[in-house]
Amino acid sequence: MITETMMLLALKQKNWLHASDMASKLYESRGIPLIKDISYVAGIAETDPRADWLLTLWSELRWDEINKEEDIK
């Protein structure tokens, strides 16, 4: 079972191939369109600095968002 946290860790580590694979599997199980896009962008991030930058930024923002949700609980 793949979780969003696992995918975010791969993104934070810039393990693009692994993140792309996990996002693809996560999309198959949850059907969230954004995750499908993350899978595609992670697949090109190795060679496209813009994709690298956007995923790095997005993963940091999402990580903060998850932490704030946990603080509220």
Order of alpha helices (4+ residues) and beta strands (2+ residues): alpha-alpha-alpha-alpha
